[in-house]
């Protein structure tokens, strides 16, 4: 289970639309940094800054072979955030289920 600081880093990393778009692209498989940068209107150093945030959060990893740096999603990196969100959703769903049951079968009036 992730510590709160680690979970904070994941949510902070995913709070940016560019980084979420990078993660969406990396779901399809590893790519070079230059390929990952293609759809974005920003400098390569800016792309590297975004990747540094993702890497610091443990969402992506990279390795360099020669002059090419390849980036990939870290296995299971988003699972703890999804589990945390799921735990927050369950109590709310239970309350809605109880409300639905109450509305479907209201108590009898005296």
MMTF fields as JSON, N, C-alpha, C and O atoms, coordinates in Angstrom:
{
  "mmtfVersion": "1.0.0",
  "mmtfProducer": "UNKNOWN",
  "numBonds": 439,
  "numAtoms": 440,
  "numGroups": 110,
  "numChains": 1,
  "numModels": 1,
  "chainsPerModel": [1],
  "groupsPerChain": [110],
  "chainIdList": ["A"],
  "bondAtomList": [4, 2, 8, 6, 12, 10, 16, 14, 20, 18, 24, 22, 28, 26, 32, 30, 36, 34, 40, 38, 44, 42, 48, 46, 52, 50, 56, 54, 60, 58, 64, 62, 68, 66, 72, 70, 76, 74, 80, 78, 84, 82, 88, 86, 92, 90, 96, 94, 100, 98, 104, 102, 108, 106, 112, 110, 116, 114, 120, 118, 124, 122, 128, 126, 132, 130, 136, 134, 140, 138, 144, 142, 148, 146, 152, 150, 156, 154, 160, 158, 164, 162, 168, 166, 172, 170, 176, 174, 180, 178, 184, 182, 188, 186, 192, 190, 196, 194, 200, 198, 204, 202, 208, 206, 212, 210, 216, 214, 220, 218, 224, 222, 228, 226, 232, 230, 236, 234, 240, 238, 244, 242, 248, 246, 252, 250, 256, 254, 260, 258, 264, 262, 268, 266, 272, 270, 276, 274, 280, 278, 284, 282, 288, 286, 292, 290, 296, 294, 300, 298, 304, 302, 308, 306, 312, 310, 316, 314, 320, 318, 324, 322, 328, 326, 332, 330, 336, 334, 340, 338, 344, 342, 348, 346, 352, 350, 356, 354, 360, 358, 364, 362, 368, 366, 372, 370, 376, 374, 380, 378, 384, 382, 388, 386, 392, 390, 396, 394, 400, 398, 404, 402, 408, 406, 412, 410, 416, 414, 420, 418, 424, 422, 428, 426, 432, 430, 436, 434],
  "bondOrderList": [1, 1, 1, 1, 1, 1, 1, 1, 1, 1, 1, 1, 1, 1, 1, 1, 1, 1, 1, 1, 1, 1, 1, 1, 1, 1, 1, 1, 1, 1, 1, 1, 1, 1, 1, 1, 1, 1, 1, 1, 1, 1, 1, 1, 1, 1, 1, 1, 1, 1, 1, 1, 1, 1, 1, 1, 1, 1, 1, 1, 1, 1, 1, 1, 1, 1, 1, 1, 1, 1, 1, 1, 1, 1, 1, 1, 1, 1, 1, 1, 1, 1, 1, 1, 1, 1, 1, 1, 1, 1, 1, 1, 1, 1, 1, 1, 1, 1, 1, 1, 1, 1, 1, 1, 1, 1, 1, 1, 1],
  "groupList": [{"groupName": "UNK", "atomNameList": ["N", "CA", "C", "O"], "elementList": ["N", "C", "C", "O"], "formalChargeList": [0, 0, 0, 0], "bondAtomList": [1, 0, 2, 1, 3, 2], "bondOrderList": [1, 1, 2], "singleLetterCode": "X", "chemCompType": "L-PEPTIDE LINKING"}],
  "groupTypeList": [0, 0, 0, 0, 0, 0, 0, 0, 0, 0, 0, 0, 0, 0, 0, 0, 0, 0, 0, 0, 0, 0, 0, 0, 0, 0, 0, 0, 0, 0, 0, 0, 0, 0, 0, 0, 0, 0, 0, 0, 0, 0, 0, 0, 0, 0, 0, 0, 0, 0, 0, 0, 0, 0, 0, 0, 0, 0, 0, 0, 0, 0, 0, 0, 0, 0, 0, 0, 0, 0, 0, 0, 0, 0, 0, 0, 0, 0, 0, 0, 0, 0, 0, 0, 0, 0, 0, 0, 0, 0, 0, 0, 0, 0, 0, 0, 0, 0, 0, 0, 0, 0, 0, 0, 0, 0, 0, 0, 0, 0],
  "groupIdList": [1, 2, 3, 4, 5, 6, 7, 8, 9, 10, 11, 12, 13, 14, 15, 16, 17, 18, 19, 20, 21, 22, 23, 24, 25, 26, 27, 28, 29, 30, 31, 32, 33, 34, 35, 36, 37, 38, 39, 40, 41, 42, 43, 44, 45, 46, 47, 48, 49, 50, 51, 52, 53, 54, 55, 56, 57, 58, 59, 60, 61, 62, 63, 64, 65, 66, 67, 68, 69, 70, 71, 72, 73, 74, 75, 76, 77, 78, 79, 80, 81, 82, 83, 84, 85, 86, 87, 88, 89, 90, 91, 92, 93, 94, 95, 96, 97, 98, 99, 100, 101, 102, 103, 104, 105, 106, 107, 108, 109, 110],
  "secStructList": [7, 7, 7, 2, 2, 2, 2, 2, 2, 2, 2, 2, 2, 2, 6, 1, 2, 2, 2, 2, 2, 2, 2, 2, 2, 2, 6, 6, 7, 7, 3, 3, 2, 2, 2, 2, 2, 6, 6, 1, 7, 1, 7, 2, 2, 2, 2, 2, 2, 2, 2, 2, 2, 2, 2, 2, 6, 6, 1, 3, 3, 3, 3, 3, 3, 6, 6, 3, 3, 3, 3, 3, 3, 7, 6, 6, 6, 6, 2, 2, 2, 2, 2, 2, 2, 2, 2, 2, 2, 2, 2, 2, 2, 2, 2, 2, 2, 2, 2, 2, 2, 2, 2, 2, 1, 7, 7, 7, 7, 7],
  "xCoordList": [0.835, 0.0, 0.875, 1.887, 0.491, 1.259, 1.086, 0.016, 2.153, 2.046, 1.332, 1.248, 0.822, 0.097, 0.96, 0.465, 2.248, 3.134, 3.25, 3.255, 3.343, 3.442, 2.15, 2.185, 1.02, -0.276, -0.442, -0.981, 0.025, -0.025, 0.768, 0.328, 1.941, 2.767, 2.051, 2.117, 1.37, 0.65, -0.463, -0.587, -1.275, -2.37, -1.86, -2.462, -0.762, -0.184, 0.282, 0.043, 0.945, 1.436, 0.28, 0.392, -0.828, -1.968, -2.879, -3.859, -2.559, -3.399, -3.196, -3.986, -2.16, -1.848, -2.322, -2.049, -3.034, -3.597, -2.515, -2.721, -1.38, -0.294, 0.242, 0.476, 0.435, 0.951, -0.071, 0.299, -1.357, -2.378, -2.366, -2.522, -2.181, -2.109, -0.88, -0.949, 0.224, 1.421, 1.155, 1.544, 0.494, 0.172, -0.755, -0.569, -1.754, -2.664, -1.906, -2.23, -0.9, -0.105, 0.735, 0.877, 1.29, 2.167, 1.414, 2.031, 0.107, -0.689, -0.515, -0.582, -0.293, -0.132, 1.249, 1.458, 2.194, 3.524, 4.619, 4.357, 5.846, 6.979, 7.256, 7.04, 7.734, 8.131, 9.34, 9.65, 10.006, 11.12, 10.546, 9.389, 11.36, 10.926, 10.524, 9.537, 11.27, 10.935, 9.595, 8.831, 9.297, 7.991, 6.875, 5.808, 7.117, 6.132, 5.874, 4.759, 6.901, 6.79, 6.081, 5.6, 6.011, 5.482, 4.154, 4.057, 3.126, 1.839, 1.758, 0.768, 2.754, 2.699, 3.448, 4.524, 2.87, 3.506, 4.303, 3.87, 5.471, 6.344, 7.762, 7.99, 8.689, 10.09, 10.392, 9.673, 11.46, 11.885, 12.249, 11.943, 12.888, 13.129, 11.837, 11.808, 10.772, 9.484, 8.911, 8.339, 9.061, 8.61, 9.38, 8.802, 10.687, 11.512, 11.066, 11.104, 10.646, 10.163, 8.895, 8.744, 7.984, 6.768, 7.118, 6.553, 8.043, 8.444, 9.117, 8.969, 9.852, 10.493, 9.44, 9.624, 8.348, 7.268, 6.63, 6.375, 6.372, 5.787, 6.73, 6.291, 8.014, 8.992, 9.137, 9.258, 9.126, 9.226, 8.028, 8.154, 6.874, 5.666, 5.643, 4.763, 6.595, 6.657, 5.713, 5.463, 5.183, 4.223, 4.925, 4.431, 6.068, 6.824, 8.261, 8.742, 8.92, 10.355, 10.963, 10.273, 12.258, 12.919, 14.291, 14.873, 14.783, 16.145, 16.715, 15.988, 18.021, 18.682, 19.592, 20.4, 19.436, 20.328, 20.919, 20.209, 22.201, 22.849, 22.319, 22.423, 21.752, 21.229, 19.714, 19.114, 19.095, 17.63, 17.17, 17.543, 16.353, 15.732, 14.319, 13.522, 14.012, 12.692, 11.953, 12.524, 10.673, 9.834, 8.738, 8.208, 8.397, 7.307, 6.572, 7.119, 5.337, 4.582, 5.193, 5.629, 5.225, 5.674, 4.505, 3.383, 4.776, 3.724, 3.005, 3.635, 1.698, 0.871, 0.971, 0.469, 1.605, 1.83, 0.538, 0.476, -0.484, -1.734, -2.722, -3.743, -2.442, -3.367, -3.66, -4.827, -2.667, -2.984, -3.907, -4.774, -3.726, -4.609, -6.024, -6.995, -6.145, -7.457, -8.117, -9.327, -7.326, -7.863, -8.337, -9.394, -7.568, -7.966, -9.281, -10.184, -9.384, -10.623, -11.787, -12.897, -11.539, -12.574, -13.07, -14.27, -12.146, -12.551, -13.401, -14.279, -13.156, -13.954, -15.333, -16.307, -15.414, -16.67, -17.627, -18.834, -17.132, -17.984, -18.931, -20.12, -18.476, -19.431, -20.535, -21.694, -20.174, -21.184, -22.187, -23.383, -21.716, -22.624, -23.56, -24.737, -23.038, -23.891, -24.998, -26.148, -24.636, -25.652, -26.707, -27.899, -26.276, -27.243, -28.105, -29.291, -27.525, -28.305, -29.374, -30.519, -28.996, -29.974, -31.074, -32.245, -30.704, -31.705, -32.636, -33.851, -32.077, -32.895, -33.86, -35.024, -33.379, -34.249, -35.351, -36.498, -35.011, -36.004, -37.065, -38.257, -36.635, -37.587, -38.457, -39.615, -37.904, -38.665, -39.69, -40.741, -39.372, -40.265, -40.336, -39.759, -41.036, -41.085, -41.821, -42.688, -41.46, -42.154, -43.636, -44.014, -44.449, -45.883, -46.189, -45.61, -47.091, -47.505, -48.524, -49.328, -48.535, -49.507, -50.91, -51.833],
  "yCoordList": [-1.185, 0.0, 1.242, 1.292, 2.235, 3.464, 4.316, 4.342, 5.009, 5.997, 7.216, 7.381, 8.064, 9.253, 10.137, 10.689, 10.28, 11.108, 10.557, 11.311, 9.231, 8.606, 8.8, 9.089, 8.643, 8.833, 10.294, 10.578, 11.211, 12.637, 12.9, 13.661, 12.27, 12.457, 11.939, 12.56, 10.806, 10.241, 11.189, 11.498, 11.651, 12.539, 13.883, 14.462, 14.383, 15.632, 15.441, 16.294, 14.326, 14.055, 13.961, 14.429, 13.362, 13.19, 14.42, 14.435, 15.441, 16.644, 17.503, 18.409, 17.229, 18.012, 17.283, 16.096, 18.006, 17.398, 16.842, 15.8, 17.51, 17.025, 15.7, 14.776, 15.606, 14.356, 13.23, 12.082, 13.553, 12.516, 12.038, 10.846, 12.966, 12.584, 11.7, 10.757, 11.997, 11.164, 9.756, 8.771, 9.663, 8.354, 7.596, 6.401, 8.292, 7.642, 7.083, 5.997, 7.805, 7.316, 6.113, 5.159, 6.155, 5.083, 3.799, 2.74, 3.869, 2.657, 1.712, 0.493, 2.279, 1.459, 0.834, -0.058, 1.281, 0.697, 1.745, 2.942, 1.292, 2.208, 2.987, 2.486, 4.211, 5.052, 5.883, 6.044, 6.399, 7.312, 8.653, 8.975, 9.413, 10.727, 11.611, 12.342, 11.556, 12.398, 11.993, 12.857, 10.692, 10.25, 10.691, 11.108, 10.6, 11.013, 12.514, 12.971, 13.278, 14.74, 15.248, 16.381, 14.419, 14.874, 15.621, 16.693, 15.12, 15.816, 17.093, 17.82, 17.371, 18.52, 19.716, 19.577, 20.876, 22.115, 22.657, 23.569, 22.069, 22.511, 22.057, 21.194, 22.651, 22.307, 20.93, 20.439, 20.333, 19.035, 19.135, 18.21, 20.219, 20.344, 20.369, 19.845, 20.968, 20.978, 19.567, 19.187, 18.791, 17.403, 16.622, 15.821, 16.862, 16.186, 16.553, 15.709, 17.798, 18.198, 17.43, 16.97, 17.293, 16.52, 15.064, 14.468, 14.503, 13.12, 12.954, 11.914, 13.969, 13.893, 13.816, 13.089, 14.552, 14.494, 13.112, 12.54, 12.573, 11.238, 10.171, 9.228, 10.331, 9.352, 9.448, 8.426, 10.666, 10.858, 10.229, 9.746, 10.241, 9.639, 8.128, 7.452, 7.589, 6.145, 5.658, 4.457, 6.578, 6.214, 5.711, 4.801, 6.295, 5.871, 5.567, 5.995, 4.828, 4.604, 4.803, 4.745, 5.036, 5.235, 4.592, 4.356, 4.32, 3.825, 4.382, 4.675, 4.514, 5.109, 4.084, 3.427, 3.967, 3.125, 4.031, 4.521, 4.243, 5.179, 6.585, 7.11, 7.187, 8.544, 8.57, 9.643, 7.398, 7.321, 6.932, 5.882, 7.798, 7.504, 7.012, 7.694, 5.826, 5.219, 5.279, 5.025, 5.621, 5.766, 4.715, 4.411, 4.157, 3.192, 3.36, 3.897, 2.896, 2.904, 1.887, 0.817, 2.214, 1.265, 0.343, 0.798, -0.926, -1.918, -1.659, -1.542, -1.573, -1.413, -0.081, 0.064, 0.898, 2.18, 2.918, 3.636, 2.752, 3.481, 2.691, 3.237, 1.429, 0.584, 1.143, 1.173, 1.584, 2.108, 3.331, 3.479, 4.199, 5.363, 4.908, 5.439, 3.933, 3.391, 2.719, 2.842, 2.009, 1.364, 2.411, 2.249, 3.479, 4.544, 5.172, 5.399, 5.45, 6.014, 5.051, 5.473, 3.772, 2.768, 2.733, 2.599, 2.853, 2.858, 4.081, 4.009, 5.19, 6.394, 6.267, 6.827, 5.54, 5.392, 4.449, 4.693, 3.394, 2.378, 2.92, 2.608, 3.714, 4.229, 5.089, 5.014, 5.888, 6.722, 5.857, 6.147, 4.799, 3.903, 3.191, 2.998, 2.796, 2.141, 3.08, 2.671, 4.347, 5.322, 5.492, 5.567, 5.553, 5.68, 4.434, 4.536, 3.255, 2.015, 2.031, 1.648, 2.478, 2.544, 3.545, 3.292, 4.684, 5.681, 5.099, 5.283, 4.398, 3.774, 2.763, 2.71, 1.953, 0.963, 1.645, 1.198, 2.719, 3.459, 4.062, 3.991, 4.654, 5.277, 4.233, 4.5, 3.055, 1.996, 1.361, 0.893, 1.349, 0.727, 1.61, 1.259, 2.762, 3.685, 3.04, 2.188, 3.463, 2.916, 3.298, 4.339, 2.453, 2.719, 3.87, 3.958, 4.745, 5.853, 5.378, 4.507, 5.912, 5.482, 5.929, 5.637],
  "zCoordList": [0.0, 0.0, 0.0, 0.698, -0.774, -0.859, 0.393, 1.002, 0.762, 1.821, 1.246, 0.029, 2.128, 1.67, 0.777, -0.206, 1.107, 0.29, -1.125, -2.097, -1.231, -2.546, -3.332, -4.528, -2.668, -3.323, -3.75, -4.819, -2.907, -3.262, -4.535, -5.397, -4.655, -5.857, -7.105, -8.166, -6.974, -8.117, -8.56, -9.745, -7.601, -7.959, -8.479, -9.384, -7.919, -8.421, -9.861, -10.716, -10.121, -11.481, -12.469, -13.602, -12.048, -12.94, -12.994, -13.739, -12.212, -12.202, -13.445, -13.71, -14.192, -15.385, -16.646, -16.827, -17.511, -18.726, -19.656, -20.279, -19.759, -20.626, -20.111, -20.89, -18.812, -18.244, -18.377, -18.627, -18.211, -18.423, -19.874, -20.138, -20.811, -22.229, -22.482, -23.27, -21.826, -21.969, -21.446, -22.074, -20.297, -19.73, -20.678, -20.907, -21.23, -22.179, -23.37, -23.851, -23.857, -24.985, -24.571, -25.336, -23.365, -22.907, -22.594, -22.483, -22.451, -22.254, -23.445, -23.291, -24.628, -25.841, -25.942, -26.764, -25.125, -25.15, -25.045, -25.163, -24.823, -24.68, -25.963, -27.067, -25.802, -26.936, -26.54, -25.36, -27.543, -27.276, -26.819, -27.093, -26.131, -25.658, -26.83, -26.74, -27.924, -29.081, -29.689, -30.119, -29.733, -30.232, -29.292, -29.742, -28.005, -27.016, -27.101, -26.851, -27.453, -27.51, -28.766, -28.786, -29.818, -31.119, -31.064, -31.662, -30.381, -30.448, -29.604, -29.691, -28.809, -27.901, -28.465, -29.048, -28.285, -28.724, -27.534, -26.83, -27.34, -26.256, -26.565, -27.413, -25.868, -26.082, -25.484, -24.613, -25.97, -25.439, -23.952, -23.2, -23.501, -22.057, -21.238, -20.125, -21.768, -21.062, -20.983, -19.961, -22.051, -22.045, -20.984, -20.25, -20.91, -19.903, -18.486, -17.591, -18.276, -16.954, -16.589, -15.457, -17.552, -17.304, -16.991, -16.074, -17.751, -17.52, -16.16, -15.519, -15.72, -14.406, -13.298, -12.321, -13.441, -12.451, -12.452, -11.393, -13.649, -13.76, -13.196, -12.539, -13.459, -12.969, -11.451, -10.776, -10.91, -9.47, -8.747, -7.621, -9.405, -8.825, -9.017, -8.482, -9.771, -9.994, -11.076, -11.188, -11.876, -12.907, -14.161, -14.827, -14.486, -15.664, -15.264, -14.215, -16.119, -15.985, -17.363, -18.381, -17.376, -18.669, -18.64, -17.581, -19.826, -19.964, -21.265, -22.214, -21.275, -22.421, -23.07, -22.413, -24.388, -25.18, -26.248, -27.126, -26.164, -27.088, -26.835, -25.727, -27.876, -27.749, -27.584, -27.527, -27.508, -27.45, -26.053, -25.529, -25.46, -24.168, -24.422, -25.066, -23.915, -24.077, -22.746, -21.685, -22.828, -21.639, -21.692, -22.761, -20.524, -20.452, -19.124, -18.162, -19.088, -17.833, -16.886, -17.311, -15.625, -14.609, -14.283, -14.06, -14.26, -14.031, -12.715, -11.665, -12.78, -11.59, -10.889, -9.774, -11.51, -10.84, -10.51, -9.513, -11.325, -11.105, -10.252, -9.833, -9.99, -9.226, -7.832, -7.443, -7.061, -5.727, -5.764, -4.902, -6.751, -6.867, -7.208, -6.668, -8.096, -8.435, -7.245, -7.05, -6.449, -5.247, -4.245, -3.634, -4.07, -3.151, -3.618, -2.813, -4.908, -5.439, -5.236, -4.911, -5.427, -5.229, -3.798, -3.555, -2.841, -1.429, -1.105, -0.246, -1.773, -1.519, -2.153, -1.649, -3.247, -3.971, -3.252, -3.253, -2.647, -2.038, -0.97, -1.029, 0.003, 1.0, 0.368, 0.775, -0.61, -1.266, -2.009, -1.997, -2.654, -3.362, -2.394, -2.696, -1.224, -0.232, 0.243, 0.402, 0.466, 0.889, -0.189, 0.11, -1.438, -2.529, -2.658, -2.969, -2.422, -2.46, -1.366, -1.608, -0.152, 0.938, 0.618, 0.899, 0.032, -0.356, -1.407, -1.331, -2.389, -3.427, -2.848, -3.245, -1.903, -1.267, -0.467, -0.48, 0.224, 0.989, 0.087, 0.387, -1.015, -1.937, -2.636, -2.957, -2.869, -3.527, -2.585, -3.023, -1.288, -0.302, 0.936, 1.964, 0.868, 2.018, 3.19, 3.0, 4.413, 5.577, 5.554, 5.018, 6.134, 6.182, 7.13, 8.213, 6.728, 7.583, 8.593, 8.262, 9.838, 10.84, 10.529, 11.288]
}
